[in-house]
Amino acid sequence: MNEQRRKIEAIIGYLGIVAISIAACQKLNALRITDLLFFTVIAGCIGWLATRNDRNLMLAVVCVWILSPLLRRMVDWQSGGFRPVTALSVLPLTVTTSLLVPIYQRFDHFPRWLLQPFLLMGVPTAIAGAYGTLHYGPSSIFETGKWLLPFLLPFYLVNSDHFPAETPRLLHRLGLVVGATALYAIFQYAFLPPWDARWLVESEMTTSMGRPERFSVRVWGTMNACGPASIIWAFAILLVYAKKQVQFSDLGVVACCSVALLISRVRASWAIVVVGIGMLLILLGSSLGRKIPLTAIAVALIIPLFIFSPAGDEISDRIETMSDLSSDGSFQTRLSIAETLYEQVWENPFGYGIGFRSSDKVAGASTKVVAIDNGIGELFYSLGLIGSTSWAVGFLTLVAQFYRLLTARYRITHELGALVFILSVVMFSRLIINLSLIGLTGVVFWCLIGLWCSYQTSASRTLAYSGVPA
């Protein structure tokens, strides 16, 4: 009876969030008829999955994050122009809150060893979000959602009755979705559809993502930038390498993601694959030798790409700049941004709050902020010195727990555990470049975290029931 009452309360809460999202978009003049139609249908369908606690709920939520940017660009193209904020850009945040419906019914089942790190990360983030909302305006709530809402995925996965039994099926289908986005990216590079070209120009992203021309653009697939897209493709490649058994469809995923990753020309994501495979080799040893055919397929596709494709010269140029950082414009720009950021952090060690992206100017600064290509700087700038320290301690505590569980005697799905540990280390290291643990990449990352945690909590309960100490 109590669980049914919680379910009704959670459904009412989700409907309230949907209504508030629509009202906020209307207030921001970001609600067109087409946007409202897609928003209502998609949010309603995922809400229905949440009320039924359907096993496909998690896949549906992640797919909205991955695919909705493409839908938004096509709607913008048909509706006459790009808008910075639309109902479809808010849609991923809104549907993620549907996870609260099943979470609220069984929140007391969340393990304490996971709760503490998330509190260390979540509390300062919530405080910074509240301050940012007061300082920058209501639109900061959307930015805060990109930081906080990905945390819901581990909460849902650990408490769900469907996991870990559904984990292999979810990972396989998610890999196919990511492979499809990589295939679209290859099409995007060769033909550049008009909705993508128009969005690239009107969003003023040509400086970072290339000219809106065929065989010139840095691809981003169905997503909204080449950086997050390349990280997701790198994740997919490593996920296939970490599998116990490789299916035929996995070969296609590796092939498409390898090509898309190269023509995205994001060097930091290339490093994720190289470092990730190396660490997998160390942790998994000889079992990784069965994946040699995957490497052969990737190399067989990459060599012709260098020889016959216009992308070959551009990729070679990106590689050459890594040996001479003084001539690397991207690296020098990041250094300049970092210097400015750290000066402002010391001026206000309590932070400026989350939401500067939604404001015309940064508090205390005299120039407009386009982006912060420095994850450590963005943490310090948004959360302050104390908040950033708490966030970092929480994350590193989580990584330490992963390593402890990975080496425990009752370890389960060793391959997934190894991958989660590697991604945690790599993503924390990437903070020197940008903050990739929020938004789309954060959703996929925390999804993988939650999937492995569901195995571990299930194993702990089984051992407790059998009288074996966890």
N, C-alpha and C positions, 0 to 999 in steps of 0.2 A: 504493500500500500504506500509506504514511504517512498519507494523507488518510482512508483507511478506518479506520485505527486511531484517529485523532482523532475520527472520527464516533462510533465505539463508546464512546470515553471520554466524549464530550459527552452521549450518550444516557444513559449510566449516571449522569452528574452531574445531568441533569435529573430522572431518576427519584428520585435521592436528595433533590433539592430538594422534589419533590412529597411524598415521604414525611416529610421534616422539617416541611413546612407542615402536614400532617395531624396530626403528633404535637404540634406547637406549639399548634394549635387545640384539641386534646384536653386539653392541659395547662391551657389558659386557659378550659376548659369552654365552648368555642365551636364544638363539633362535634355537630350533630344528624344524624339519619339522612338527612333530606332534603338538608341541606347537603352531607353526604358524597357522596351520590348525584350531585348536580349537579356538585360539585367534581371528582369522579373522571372523570365522562364528558367534561366540557369540557376538563379538563387533559389527558386521554388523547387526545382528538381533535386538539388543537393540537400535542401532542407528536408525533402521527403525521404531521401536516403538516410539522413541523420535520425529522423524519427523512427525509422525501421531498424536503425543500427545495422545497416546493410554492409556487407563485406567489401563492397566497391566504393565506400565513402572516401577512404583515404586516396585511392587512385583518382577519383573524380576531383577532389580538392587540388591535388598536385597538378592534374591536367589543366585545370582552370588557370593556374599560375603560368604554366608553360605555353598554353595556346591562346589565351585571351588577348595578349598584345597584338597578335596577327588579326584577330577579329576586330579589334579596335581600329587598326590601321585601315582595314577594308571599309569599315563604317565611316571613318573620317574621309576616305577617298570618295565614297559615294555621296557623302553629305556636304561636300564642298570645302573641306579644309581641316587642318590639324588644330586641336585644342589641347592646351597643357594638361587639363584635368577633364575627364569625362566619367560617366557612370561606369563604363567598362574598365577604366583604370582603377576604380575603387572595388570592382567586382571580386578580385582575388582575396582582398582583405575581408570582405563581407562574408564570402562563402567559408572562409577558414573558421569564422566564429561558429559555424554549424557544428564543429567538433565539440563545442561546449555542451551540446545536447546529451551525447553519451557520456562525456567526461563528468558532468554534474551529477549524473545518477550514481557514479561509482568513484567519486573523487577520493574517498577515504582509503582506497586500495593502492594509492600511489606510494612506492617504496621511499623510505626516508633517505637512503643513500643517494637518491636522485633529486629529492626535494631540496636539500641544502644547496647544491651548486646552482640550481635554477633560481632560488631565492637570492643568492649572492649576485647573480646576473640581472634578475628581473626587477628587484626593488629599486636599485639606482636608475635603471632604465625608465621605470614608471615615474620616478620623481623628476627625471630630466624631461620626460614627455609632458608632465603636468606643467612644469616651468615653461617649456617651449610653447605650450598652448596659450599660456597667459601672455607670453612675450611676443610671439609671432602671429598668433591668431588661431582660429579653429582648424584651419587646414593642416596644422601641425599634428593633429590627431591621426591623420592618414600616415604621416611619416613615422609616428610612434608605433602605429600598427605593424609597420614593416619590421620593426625591431622586436616587438613582443609576441605577435601572433604566431610566428614559427615555433615558439616554445610549446604551443598547444599540441603539436604533432606527437612528441614523445609521451605527453600525458595521455593522449588518446590511445596510442599504440600499446602502452604498458597496461592499460586498464581494459582493453578490448578483449572480448571472448574469441575473436576471429584470429588473433595473433598469439603465438608465432606460427600457427598452422598454415595461415594464408601468406606467409612471408615469401616463399619461393614464387608463388603465382604473381604476387604484387610486383616483385622485382623484375620478373620476366616481362610483364606487361609494361611496366614503367620503362624498361630498356627499349622495348619496341617503339614506345611513344617518342623517346629521345632520339632513337635512330631515325624516325620519320621526320623530326625537326631538322636533323642533320641533312637528310635527303632534300628537304625543302631549301636548306641553305645552299646546297650545290646548285639547285635550280635558280635560286636567287642570284648567285654569282654569275651564272651563265646568261640569264635572261632579264633579271631585275624587274619584277612586276611593277606596274605603275603606282600601286598603293604603297609599296616600299620606297620607291624613288621619291614620291611626293612627301612622305613622312620624313625621309632623311633630310630633305631640303628645308621643309617648314619647321622641323624641330631643331634646326641649326646644329645637326650632329655631323655635318660633313667634315669638320676639322678633325674629328677623332675617328670617324668610320669611313673615310674615303669619299671620293667623288661619286655622285649618283650615276655611275656608268657601268655597263657590263664589263666584267673581268677587271674591275678596278675597286669595287666596294669591298669593305671588310664585312663579311657576312655575319648576320645575327639570327638567322632562321626565323622561327615563329616568335621569338622573344623580343625584348626591347633594346638590347645593346649587345655588342660583340663580346664584351667582357663576361657578363653572366652566362651568355650562351656557350662560350668556350669552356667555362668551368663545368657546366652541366654535361657537355660532350666528354670532357676529361673524366668526369665521374662515371659515365656510362662505360667507357673503355676499361677503367680499373675494375668496375663491377663485374664485367665479363671475365677479366683475368682472375678475379678472386673466386669465381664459381667452381664448384666441384666438378660439374658436368656441363660441357659446352654444347648447346644445341645449334642446329644449322642456322637458325635465325640470328643467333649471336654473332656469327661471322659477318652478316650484313650490317649489324649494328656497329661492329668494330670498323668495318670498311667505311661506312658513311661518316661516322664520327671522326675517324682519322683524317679524312679528306676535309671535312668541314672545319675541324680544329686547325688544320694547317692554313686554309685560306681565310680563316678569321684573323690570322697574323697576330694573335695574342701570345706573346712569348712566355708570360708567367703561367699560362695554362698548359703550354707545351711542357714546362718544367714540372707541373703537377703529374703528368703522365710518366715522364722519365723517372722522377723521384719515387712516385708511387709504385711503379713496376719494380724498381730496385729494392724498395722496402718490402714489397710482397715477396720478392725472391729471398730476402733475408729471413722473413718470418715464416714463410711457408715451405721454403727449401725446395726439395726435388719435385714436390707436387705441382710446382709452377711449370715444370718442364713439359707438361702435357699441352701447354698453351703455345708452343712454338709455331704451330700452323697459323695461329692468329697473327703473330708477328710477321710471318712470311706474307700473309695476305695484305697486311698494312703496308709493308715495304714494297710489294709488287704494285700497289696503287700509287704510292708516293713517288716512286722513281719516274713514271711517265708524267706525273704532275709537274715535276721539275723540268723535264725535257721538252714537253710539247705544249704546256699550258702557259699563258701569260702570267700566271701566279708564280711561276718558278723564280723569275727575277725579283719579284716583290718579296717573296719568302726569303730568298738569299740575302737581300738587303737588310731584312729584319734580323737575320742571324748575324750578319757582319757588324751591325751596330752594337751587338752585345760585347764584342771584343774591344770597342772604343766608346766607353760611356760618355766621354767628353763631347762627342759629336751626336749623342743620342738625345734628341729634343725631348722625348717623353721623360727620360730620366732626369734631365736638367729641370724640366717643368715641375716634376714631383719634388725635387730638392728645394726649389723656390717656394712652392706651396708649404712644404714642411717648415721652413724657416719662419714664414709669416704666421703659420698656425701656432707654433710653439711660443712665439712672442706673445700672442694673444692669450694663450693658455696661462702663462705666468702672470699676465695682467689680471686674470680672473680664474683662480684655481678651482673655483666651485663649478665652472662650466657655464656654457651659454644655453644649454637645453637642446632638445631635439626639435628640429623643424626649420633650421636655417635654410634648407633647400626650398622651403615654401615661402620664404621671405625674400624681399628684394635685396636686402643688405644684411650682413652679419653685424650683430651688435658690437659696437666698438670699432668697426672697420669702416674704411672710407671707400672701398671698392666692392663691386658686386661679386657674389660667389657663384661660380658656374658649377663647380664640383670640387670635391676634396679627394685627390688621388693619393690618400695616405690613411690607412686604416687606424694606425695608432693615433695619429693626429685627430682623426674624426672622433675616436673614443674620448680622448682627453678634452677636445673642444666641446663635445656634447654632454658628457657625463661629469666632467671635472676630474681632478686628480684622485679624490677619494672614491668617487663612483667608478672610475676606470679601473682603479686598483681592485675594488670589490668584484667587478665584472671579470677581470683577468684571473683573480684567485678562484672564482667560481668555475670558470672554464677549465683552468688547469687542474682543479680538483676532480672535475669530470674526466679529464684525460687520464689522470692517475688511477681513477676507479676502473676505467676501461682496461688499462694495462694490468691491473691486479686481477680483474675477472678473466682477461685473456690468458693469463698464465695459471689460473686456478685449476684444480684437479678435475672439476666437473664441467670444464669449458664445453660449450655447445656451439655448433656452426663456427668453427675456428676461422674459416675463411672470411666470413662476414665480420667477425670480431677484429681480425687483422686489418681489414679494409677500413672499418670505422676508426680504429686507432690511428692508422696512417692518415686518413682524411682529417682527423682532429689536429694532428701535428702540422700537416701541410696548411690547413686553413688558418691556424693560429700564426704560422710563419708568414702567411700572405698579408697579415695586418700591416707589414711595412709597405705594402703596395696600395691596398684598399680594403675597405670593410666588406667582406664577402659573406658574412654570417647573418645577414639580414635580407629581407625581400625574397626574391625567387631562389637564389642560391642558398639562402638560409633555410627555406622551406624544404628543399631537396636534402640538404645536409642533415637537418634535424629529423627528417623522415628516416634516413638511414640510421641515425643514432637511436631513434625510437624502436626501429625494427630489431636491432640487436639487443637493446635493453629488454624488449619483450621476451626474448629467448632467455636472458639471464634471470629475470624475475620469475619466469615459469620454472626454470631449473631450481631456483632457490626454494620455491613453494613445494616442488616435488620432493626435494631433499628434506625439507622440514616435515612433510607428511610422513616420510619414511624413517624419520628419527635421526637422519644424518645432519650434523651441523653444517650450515652454509658458510 
